[in-house]
């Protein structure tokens, strides 16, 4: 199956978002990633697919998990991975961003992985670069590899994405994970709900193809998947909720609220979790229902698949002549 | 005295309502006569054959950011003067948000002197309503007005404190001065960058509710009721804001307003993939708001179209959307974009010219904007129909930040005249 999948063209130079990907594109990534899950469980994990390739992790925003996940993915494929952390304080001048792009470009990377606190910044960078760019999260816009790893996690447990009902709960307003997941799940034929207080929902969110709930009991009724979002206090200018105590009372996930979901409903969280804020510890650590650790595992596999797809047709000439 | 006779132009005079083919005689710096055939009384005049062209008052652009003093690398009185000349603008009124701001008589005098030296379009200025544009202490409004300031505004930001605004209006009323407000309730707009709604949500950009406009307008209208001051709302862009002004006018309050071309020529979908050239304050709105702006212009609720000229260098716009500056250049595209309202059948040519000339002149108390004997010979000769494409590379403005590059438009300036002097001329 994988050999067949490998021949399929991926008609995108960069991975900037889920919006614009077809169901075939998404399945293609997930199929490849499936193979990498098996590889990653072996003692010998190394491949030489990216030997000689340079991958730069360029993070304008602090991240340990995602950066490490990309680093592991790149190294397992035999690429040279360089980590660049640009301190949050020094990047607010955008001229620096274009200058950074030109500087990096001159080093001839093959793939640039970028996280940036401003929506649209990764796309702006990609326009100035000759290499493939993967968006590792831009502002409140998109985080495509997170949505792909969530999809892989779900597909491996449920066998499908189409027809499932997924509730995305919490801070949708600030969440790039929510936007990417809404786009992906809709593309794959799942039914998507969002559950949040009105202060944490962006205007006209229903236009993105979701059902809107403000009550966990109604929003979680008969769902297959509950995706909790991190309450992003670092993006909150001003008070969006009165207290974390009240937030947990009404919107935090515990067994009581989960009761109305399907009996085999599964729980996800993109991490890092605020225990006792958006999710209770018993639920988060429930090995039967919580997929949180699997998500991290799938993350490496999905990122390996993305790196493979975006570098596959490069040959040995200059990239994108 | 030097005589010039414009022969057989379509004369459009919004003051008198004249829209007929005829002659116009300029004597020195002033209009000497307007009539059907003036050849017999002006045989010795230099003849300008204007057959097939329209002759109107020069445009009065009541909202221009000069950038001089303080940011001459983005624009100067010289470059904006050339841009204005090419755009048919013969009078510009500057916002006080320069460095230093126009909150002192010396800056008003500096601008007047620079305009005399440059000698292109006429330059007037507003002065700050509050010292340093900080929204707290009143400027010397009486002295500033006596030295030429045409109105009082904190420029690209609102006077947000209600008590301060009340005092600005009351003090302005004392001297019968005009107060101009940027209509946005800042405490509600917060860190918003684009209009709230589907576009903002998809792009993950913080939204500003359109209600932030009408809330500020409604508040100010109550203060106008108390004080009786002349109040002008700058760049209205929402249906609710326009409706509030429509009601206030019906009620007889001394209220006027303007809008700018992006608010009737574009809607929020122009933001596309984070095009920073579409980042404006107020932000581009929904299609229904855009249509309300057109309707407001049509029924006269919106008195004026101003360019809202805001020059920015590449360093301020080639940035992630959130970091980019607000605003676009506009004096060179004010006329061709406004012509769309005529070509699309929303306004007659005379109505359109009125909103670009006589209405702003009347609000500002300037003697221009009309084709009347004795008035300054500030004139515009244009071809209303010729098709061309806007090219930002051709802008005379030092900054090229505009979202209209490549846009096909109809109608073009042939000649701009200030006090009888031709400051711009083009044959084709």
Interface residues (C-beta under 8 A of the other chain):
Chain A: X19 X92 X93 X94 X95 X97 X98 X116 X118 X119 X120 X121 X123 X124 X138 X139 X140 X141 X142 X176 X179 X202 X203 X204 X205 X207 X208 X237 X238
Chain B: X190 X191 X196 X197 X198 X200 X201 X202 X203 X204 X205 X206 X207 X209 X273 X274 X315 X318 X319 X320 X321 X322 X323 X324
